[in-house]
């Protein structure tokens, strides 16, 4: 989300969210950093949010303790690969 804002996509994000009228909607933000601009946007659009945070949110850098694993898959074996993770 922060990268999208950096690239100037906030009007498009707002337009998309304005068209979603379902009160049961689930909105998720994924961000490696949590700058104030994203916090404001999240506070505006999320209802009763749950935040999962690893590390210090005030440091604008990714957590060095997180390991990312890329597992190539196709539509036929993605469930099997996901179960292996």
C-alpha angles and dihedrals in degrees: 000000000000092000091051090054091047088055092051100255097132094106090052092048090051092048092052094046092048090059093053104087100162107119089206093060121132116218120189130189119198117191135155089209130035108214121178092255090061092044090055093048092048092048090053098051107028125083118205092346125199114212123202110196132181115191131350112333092202093063108084095216135089119265110262092210094066117097118202118206122194114205113186112218143156133222091274101052104028094101092051092048092047090054089054094057 
